[in-house]
Amino acid sequence: MDEKVTMTLPAVFCRTVSAYPTHGALAFVGDQPVTYAEADAQRHALMALLEKAGIHPGDKVALLGTNSPNWVIAYFAITSMGAVAVPLLPDFTPREISYILSHSETRALFVSKGLRAKVAKDLPEDLQYIYALEDFSPVSGKDPLPPFEENAQPQREYEVREDDLAVIIYTSGTTGKSKGVMLTHKNLVFNALKGKKIHPIGPDDRFLSILPLSHTYENTIGMLIPVVSGSCIYYLGKPPTPAVLLPALKKVKPTLMLTVPLIIEKIYKKQVLPAFTKSRVMRALYKMPPSRKMLNRIAGKKLIKTFGGEIGFFGIGGAKLNKAVEEFLLEARFPYAVGYGLTETSPLIAGFGTHNQRLQSTGPPIEGLEVIIHDPDPQTGEGEIRVRGDSVMKGYFKEPEMTREVLTPDGWFKTGDLGVFDNDGYLYIKGRLKNVIVGPGGENVYPDDIESVINQFWFVDESLVIEEKGKLVALVNVNIEALEKKFNELKDSAADFYTEKIETLLNEVKDYVNSQVNKFSRVSAVKLQKEPFIKTATNKIKRFLYQKK
């Protein structure tokens, strides 16, 4: 696609419709995809409906729904008439949803049937209409609701400019308060066009979407990039449990998909690693580099088959990938790719494709973005990552002071992440600036690095390192199923025996971790975290909930 196209969402959508009108565009798994021409007709019909509902350029229209073709059509209809889309994460609580609808001054809402209960009965004053996302039928409103007419056309033409506000995405971050990130048409389209240069994508590609469309990661990379490329996107229609996902992979045979580290890490720990450690002979073979590489290569071929057999790009982002898992993926020659970004940068800042992988890096910055390390440490070269360019947000909605805190007068965005470049220009993330724990001698301790070591243990699902009374403490969520499989007696054992076994294992973790990290990063205790950690949409632990006051 010619990248000189006007950088607005309606412009790139129309360009794809013109180039690939009969190509499949959007579908649920198992259904016949609607073509780009058919999707365009639905987009126009929905614009006509929004006109009748009194929506004007600049008005806010919210989307609260699970992934579906209609979610995408609604998104492009809203932004094509100069209105502003407000995607809401399905995992938001009713209280959070009520706050966002009010704070964003939303005029209309599209909502999935299963999520209607999350919308308060006392609607904000600005909210006039609610429509069902399944068929765009009216649900409720303060006036008689106009119906959706499939063949309707909007009554006016809309002039949408590159610097117009396109979306307000409310973050669900690891550090607390949700903020409304204002992204323009140029922010999003620039990021999509530059992001697709990491890996060649075309009209014959098939995406399988499993992450929430309301999150900027899936929104730009899993929706906008395939749309500007003329690719077809498939949606599950149900949560991506193994029982739903595995048959879908066989049906779609995706060539591309996006995930978060937790998904591939679970596959490695629950399927790959047990196969290589089930006997003394296998364990011995797996410890020797030549035989380990051979075994990993065999496992890699099986993994590709698990994902449908035609996967050529397996994007991983949203959090740091465990080092041991990435080493396996490299040796398995699995076509994984890694990216780094934030909602405030639309989101992609850096990334590598399947041809230029580098262990524990996030790749070089994407073309056209300036990325620097601000005030680097003279010894390590580490400092705060700052970004400037067309991907950087306008600011936080109704939060000028918070905007000034992160955007410098000359346009640099302060990511709050610590990083370092290698000699080839590859970026390495060291951790969140707010998460860094300062040791008694002023040393920087990175919890992520310690957690990466802990998470390699076969019975550990996840871990979190915090500071408690001046000392480092690791909270560990264990895999009960793996423990019971290893120690059959746990199922019927007395509670004190069970507790004793867990304590022994946690002490083993502590001793091993402290032998692997520097003296400043040693943990004083490893404690059992009985309940699963509360996470964001991209499965990052909400650290602020566990910090000891």
C-alpha positions in Angstrom: 0.0 0.0 0.0 1.3 3.5 -0.9 2.2 5.2 2.4 1.6 8.7 1.0 -2.1 8.1 1.7 -3.6 10.7 4.1 -3.0 9.5 7.6 -6.5 9.3 8.9 -8.5 6.1 9.8 -11.2 6.6 7.1 -8.6 7.3 4.4 -6.6 4.1 5.0 -9.9 2.1 5.4 -11.2 3.4 2.0 -7.8 2.7 0.4 -8.0 -0.9 1.5 -11.6 -1.2 0.3 -10.6 0.2 -3.1 -7.6 -2.2 -3.4 -9.2 -5.4 -2.0 -13.0 -5.1 -2.2 -13.7 -8.8 -2.5 -11.1 -10.0 0.0 -12.3 -11.4 3.3 -12.0 -8.7 6.0 -13.6 -9.8 9.3 -15.2 -13.0 10.7 -15.9 -15.1 13.7 -14.0 -18.4 13.6 -16.1 -20.9 11.5 -18.0 -18.1 9.7 -17.7 -16.8 6.2 -15.8 -13.5 6.4 -17.5 -10.3 5.3 -15.5 -8.7 2.5 -13.9 -5.3 2.7 -16.7 -3.9 0.4 -19.4 -5.4 2.7 -17.7 -4.0 5.8 -17.6 -0.6 4.1 -21.3 -0.7 3.4 -22.0 -1.5 7.1 -19.6 1.3 8.1 -21.7 3.8 6.1 -25.0 2.4 7.4 -23.7 2.8 11.0 -22.5 6.4 10.3 -26.1 7.1 9.1 -27.5 5.7 12.4 -25.1 7.8 14.5 -26.2 10.9 12.5 -29.8 10.2 13.4 -28.7 9.8 17.0 -27.4 13.4 16.9 -23.7 12.5 16.9 -21.4 15.2 15.5 -17.7 15.5 14.9 -15.9 15.6 18.2 -18.6 13.8 20.1 -17.5 10.7 22.2 -18.9 7.3 21.4 -17.9 4.4 23.7 -17.4 0.7 22.8 -17.8 -1.8 25.6 -17.7 -5.2 24.0 -15.8 -8.5 23.4 -13.9 -8.8 20.1 -16.1 -9.1 17.1 -16.4 -7.9 13.4 -19.0 -5.4 14.6 -16.6 -3.9 17.1 -14.2 -3.1 14.2 -17.0 -1.7 12.0 -18.3 0.5 14.9 -14.8 1.8 15.5 -14.3 2.8 11.9 -17.8 4.3 11.6 -17.3 6.5 14.7 -13.9 7.8 13.6 -14.9 8.2 10.0 -17.4 10.9 10.9 -14.9 12.8 13.1 -16.4 11.5 16.3 -14.1 10.1 19.0 -14.1 6.4 19.9 -13.8 5.5 23.6 -12.9 1.8 23.8 -13.6 0.3 27.3 -11.9 -2.8 28.5 -14.4 -5.6 29.3 -12.5 -6.3 32.5 -13.2 -2.8 33.9 -15.5 -2.8 36.9 -19.0 -1.2 36.8 -17.6 1.6 38.9 -14.7 2.2 36.5 -17.0 2.1 33.5 -19.4 4.6 35.1 -16.5 6.9 35.8 -15.1 6.7 32.3 -18.5 7.2 30.6 -19.0 10.4 32.7 -15.4 11.7 32.5 -15.2 11.2 28.7 -18.6 12.9 28.2 -19.7 9.9 26.1 -22.9 10.6 24.0 -23.6 7.1 22.8 -22.5 3.6 23.8 -22.3 0.3 21.9 -22.3 -2.6 24.3 -22.2 -6.4 24.1 -25.1 -8.3 25.6 -22.9 -10.1 28.2 -21.6 -6.8 29.5 -24.8 -4.7 29.8 -25.0 -5.5 33.5 -21.8 -3.5 34.0 -23.5 -0.4 32.8 -25.2 1.5 35.7 -28.9 2.2 35.4 -28.3 5.8 36.3 -26.7 6.9 33.1 -24.4 10.0 32.9 -26.2 13.1 31.7 -24.3 13.3 28.4 -25.1 9.6 27.5 -28.1 9.7 25.2 -28.3 6.3 23.5 -27.2 2.7 24.0 -27.0 0.2 21.1 -26.4 -3.5 21.0 -23.0 -4.3 19.5 -24.3 -7.7 18.1 -26.7 -6.1 15.6 -26.6 -2.3 16.3 -30.2 -2.5 17.5 -31.4 0.1 20.1 -31.3 -0.9 23.8 -32.2 2.3 25.7 -32.0 6.0 25.5 -33.5 9.3 26.7 -35.4 9.8 23.4 -37.0 7.3 20.9 -34.1 5.5 19.4 -33.6 5.4 15.6 -33.2 1.8 14.3 -30.3 0.5 12.3 -30.9 0.3 8.5 -28.5 -1.9 6.6 -28.6 0.1 3.3 -28.7 3.6 4.8 -26.1 6.2 3.8 -24.9 9.2 5.8 -26.4 12.5 4.8 -23.2 14.5 4.8 -19.6 14.1 4.0 -17.1 14.4 6.8 -13.7 16.0 6.5 -11.4 14.3 9.0 -7.9 15.7 9.5 -4.8 14.0 10.5 -4.4 15.9 13.8 -8.0 15.4 14.8 -8.6 13.4 18.0 -9.5 9.8 17.0 -9.7 7.9 20.3 -9.5 8.2 24.0 -8.1 5.0 25.5 -8.4 4.7 29.3 -5.4 2.8 30.6 -5.6 -0.1 33.1 -2.1 0.3 34.3 0.2 -1.4 36.9 0.5 1.8 39.0 -3.1 2.8 39.8 -5.3 5.6 38.4 -6.8 5.1 34.9 -6.0 8.0 32.5 -7.6 8.9 29.2 -4.9 8.8 26.6 -5.8 11.1 23.6 -4.6 9.7 20.3 -5.0 11.4 16.9 -5.6 9.8 13.5 -2.0 10.5 12.5 -0.7 8.9 15.8 -2.5 5.6 15.0 -2.0 5.4 11.2 1.7 6.5 11.4 2.3 3.8 14.0 0.5 1.1 12.0 2.3 2.0 8.7 5.7 2.0 10.4 4.9 -1.0 12.6 4.0 -3.2 9.5 7.6 -2.7 8.2 8.8 -5.1 11.0 7.3 -8.0 9.1 5.8 -8.2 5.6 2.0 -8.5 5.8 -0.4 -8.7 2.8 -4.0 -9.6 1.7 -3.3 -13.3 1.9 -2.5 -13.2 5.6 -4.9 -14.4 8.3 -4.9 -12.9 11.8 -6.4 -14.7 14.8 -7.3 -12.1 17.4 -7.3 -13.2 21.1 -6.4 -10.0 23.0 -8.9 -7.3 23.8 -9.5 -4.8 20.9 -10.0 -2.1 23.5 -6.3 -2.3 24.5 -4.0 -0.3 22.3 -1.7 -3.3 21.6 -4.3 -5.3 19.9 -6.1 -2.2 18.5 -3.1 -0.9 16.5 -1.1 -4.0 15.8 -3.8 -6.7 15.7 -6.5 -4.5 14.0 -5.1 -1.5 12.2 -2.1 -3.2 10.7 -4.1 -6.0 9.1 -6.7 -3.6 7.9 -4.2 -1.3 6.1 -2.7 -4.5 4.6 -5.9 -6.0 3.3 -5.6 -9.0 5.6 -8.5 -11.0 7.2 -9.0 -11.0 11.0 -10.8 -13.8 12.8 -12.3 -13.5 16.3 -13.1 -16.3 18.7 -16.4 -15.2 20.1 -15.5 -16.7 23.4 -12.7 -16.3 26.0 -9.5 -17.9 24.7 -9.4 -21.0 26.8 -7.5 -24.1 25.4 -10.9 -25.8 24.6 -11.8 -22.8 22.4 -8.4 -21.8 21.1 -7.0 -25.1 19.9 -9.9 -25.9 17.5 -9.9 -22.3 16.3 -6.2 -22.6 15.4 -6.9 -25.7 13.3 -9.7 -24.0 11.5 -8.1 -20.6 10.8 -4.5 -21.8 10.4 -3.4 -18.2 11.2 -0.3 -16.8 9.6 0.0 -14.1 12.3 -1.2 -13.6 15.8 -0.4 -11.5 18.9 -0.1 -12.8 22.5 1.3 -11.7 25.8 4.3 -13.5 27.5 2.1 -15.4 30.0 0.5 -17.5 27.2 3.7 -18.8 25.7 5.4 -19.1 29.1 2.5 -21.4 30.3 2.9 -23.6 27.2 6.6 -23.9 27.9 6.2 -24.7 31.6 3.2 -27.0 31.3 3.9 -28.8 28.0 7.5 -28.4 26.8 9.5 -28.5 29.9 7.8 -31.5 31.5 8.4 -33.6 28.4 12.2 -32.9 28.7 12.4 -33.6 32.5 10.1 -36.6 32.9 13.0 -39.1 33.2 16.6 -39.1 34.3 17.9 -39.8 30.8 15.8 -36.9 29.3 17.0 -34.5 32.0 20.6 -35.5 31.3 20.2 -35.0 27.5 18.5 -31.6 28.0 21.4 -30.3 30.1 23.8 -30.9 27.2 23.7 -28.0 24.6 23.9 -30.1 21.4 21.1 -32.5 22.4 19.1 -29.7 24.0 19.1 -27.7 20.8 18.0 -30.8 18.9 15.2 -31.5 21.3 14.1 -27.8 21.2 14.0 -27.9 17.4 11.7 -30.9 17.5 9.5 -29.2 20.1 9.5 -26.1 17.9 8.0 -28.0 15.0 5.3 -29.4 17.2 4.6 -26.0 18.6 4.1 -24.6 15.1 1.7 -27.4 14.3 -0.2 -26.6 17.5 -0.7 -23.0 16.3 -2.2 -24.3 13.0 0.9 -25.1 11.0 1.2 -21.9 9.0 2.2 -19.4 11.7 4.8 -17.0 10.3 4.7 -14.3 12.9 4.0 -14.8 16.6 4.1 -11.4 18.2 4.8 -11.1 21.9 4.3 -7.9 23.8 2.7 -6.2 26.8 5.3 -7.4 29.3 8.9 -8.8 29.5 9.4 -12.3 28.1 11.0 -14.8 30.5 14.7 -15.4 29.4 14.5 -19.2 29.7 11.4 -19.3 27.5 12.9 -17.0 24.9 16.1 -19.1 24.8 13.8 -22.1 24.0 12.0 -20.1 21.3 15.3 -19.2 19.7 16.7 -22.7 19.7 13.3 -24.0 18.5 13.4 -21.6 15.6 9.9 -20.6 16.4 8.8 -17.5 14.4 8.4 -15.2 17.4 8.8 -11.4 17.5 8.9 -8.9 20.3 7.7 -5.4 20.6 7.8 -2.6 23.2 5.5 0.3 23.6 2.9 2.2 25.6 -0.7 3.4 25.1 0.7 7.0 25.0 2.8 6.1 22.0 0.1 4.4 19.9 1.7 2.0 21.1 4.8 0.6 19.3 8.2 2.2 20.1 10.6 -0.6 19.2 10.4 -4.2 17.9 12.1 -7.0 16.0 10.6 -9.4 13.5 11.3 -13.1 12.9 14.5 -12.4 10.9 16.4 -10.2 13.5 15.6 -11.7 16.9 17.9 -10.9 19.8 17.7 -12.4 23.2 16.0 -10.2 25.9 15.9 -7.1 23.6 12.8 -5.4 22.3 14.5 -4.6 19.0 15.5 -1.3 17.4 13.1 1.7 17.4 10.6 1.8 14.6 11.3 4.0 11.6 10.5 7.7 12.0 10.6 7.8 15.8 13.3 9.4 17.9 14.2 7.3 20.9 16.8 8.3 23.4 18.2 7.3 26.8 17.8 10.4 29.0 20.5 11.1 31.6 22.2 7.7 31.2 24.2 6.2 34.1 27.9 6.7 33.2 28.7 3.1 34.3 25.8 1.1 32.8 24.4 3.4 30.1 20.9 2.9 31.6 18.5 5.8 31.9 14.9 6.7 31.2 13.6 6.0 27.7 12.2 9.1 26.0 10.3 9.2 22.7 9.5 11.9 20.2 7.6 11.7 16.9 4.2 11.2 15.2 3.2 8.3 17.5 3.2 10.4 20.7 -0.2 11.2 22.2 -1.8 14.7 22.4 -2.0 14.3 26.1 -4.3 13.0 28.9 -7.9 14.0 28.6 -8.9 16.8 31.0 -5.5 16.3 32.8 -3.2 19.2 31.8 -1.0 18.9 34.8 -0.5 15.1 34.3 0.2 15.8 30.7 2.9 18.4 31.5 4.5 15.8 33.8 5.2 13.4 31.0 5.5 15.6 27.9 8.4 18.1 27.7 7.9 21.5 26.0 9.9 20.2 23.0 7.8 17.1 22.5 9.7 14.3 24.3 7.5 11.8 26.1 8.9 10.4 29.3 8.0 6.7 29.2 8.9 6.0 32.9 10.8 2.9 31.7 14.5 2.3 32.2 16.5 1.1 29.2 19.8 0.9 27.4 20.9 0.6 23.8 23.5 -1.9 22.6 26.1 -1.0 20.0 23.7 -2.1 17.2 20.9 0.2 18.3 18.8 -2.6 19.9 16.8 -1.5 22.9 16.8 -3.4 26.2 14.2 -2.7 28.9 15.5 -2.8 32.5 12.2 -2.1 34.3 9.7 0.6 35.3 11.3 3.7 36.9 8.6 3.6 39.6 9.2 -0.1 40.2 13.0 0.2 40.8 13.9 -0.5 44.4 16.8 1.6 45.8 19.1 -0.5 48.0 20.7 0.7 51.2 23.8 1.8 49.4 21.9 3.6 46.6 22.0 0.6 44.3 19.2 0.1 41.7 17.4 -3.2 42.2 15.2 -4.4 39.3 12.3 -6.6 40.5 11.7 -7.9 37.0 15.1 -9.5 36.8 14.6 -11.3 40.1 11.1 -12.4 39.1 12.5 -13.8 35.9 14.7 -16.2 37.9 11.9 -17.2 40.3 9.5 -17.9 37.4 11.8 -20.6 36.0 10.9 -23.0 38.8 8.5 -25.8 37.7 5.9 -25.2 40.4 5.9 -21.4 40.2 3.1 -19.8 38.1 4.0 -16.1 38.8 6.0 -14.0 41.3 6.3 -10.5 42.5 9.2 -8.9 44.3 8.4 -6.0 46.7 10.1 -4.1 49.4 9.0 -4.8 52.9 10.6 -3.0 55.9 13.7 -2.2 53.9 14.1 -5.8 52.7 13.3 -7.6 49.4 10.4 -10.1 49.7 9.2 -12.4 46.9 5.5 -13.3 46.7 4.9 -16.5 44.8 1.8 -18.0 43.3 2.3 -21.7 42.9 0.9 -24.2 40.4 -1.2 -26.5 42.6 -1.9 -28.9 39.7 1.9 -29.3 39.0 2.5 -29.9 42.7 -0.2 -32.5 43.0 1.2 -34.3 40.0 4.7 -34.3 41.4 3.6 -35.3 45.0 0.4 -37.4 44.7 0.2 -37.6 48.5 -0.7 -33.8 48.6 -4.2 -34.5 47.5 -5.1 -36.4 50.6 -2.4 -35.2 52.9 -2.9 -33.4 56.2 -2.8 -29.7 56.1 0.4 -29.4 58.1 2.2 -31.8 55.7 1.0 -29.8 52.7 2.2 -26.5 54.4 5.5 -28.1 55.2 6.1 -29.3 51.6 5.3 -25.8 50.3 7.6 -24.1 52.8 10.5 -26.5 51.8 10.0 -25.6 48.1 9.8 -21.9 48.8 13.1 -22.1 50.8 14.6 -23.9 47.8 13.5 -21.0 45.6 15.1 -18.5 48.0 18.4 -20.3 48.2 18.6 -20.7 44.4 17.6 -17.1 43.6 20.1 -15.7 46.0 22.8 -17.8 44.4 22.0 -16.3 41.0 21.6 -12.6 41.6 24.0 -9.9 42.9 24.2 -9.3 46.7 21.9 -6.2 46.4 19.1 -8.3 44.8 19.0 -11.1 47.3 15.5 -11.8 48.8 15.1 -12.1 52.6 11.9 -14.2 52.2 9.8 -16.1 49.7 6.1 -16.0 50.7 3.2 -17.9 49.3 0.6 -15.8 47.4 -2.5 -17.9 47.7 -4.8 -16.0 45.3 -3.8 -15.3 41.7 -2.3 -11.9 41.1 -4.7 -9.2 39.9 -3.6 -8.1 36.4 -4.1 -5.6 33.6 -5.5 -6.4 30.2 -2.1 -7.5 28.9 -1.6 -9.8 32.0 0.9 -7.5 33.8 0.5 -7.7 37.6 -1.0 -4.5 39.1 2.0 -3.9 41.4 0.5 -1.0 43.3 -2.0 -3.4 44.9 0.7 -5.4 46.6 3.2 -2.7 47.7 3.5 -2.6 51.4 2.7 0.8 52.9 
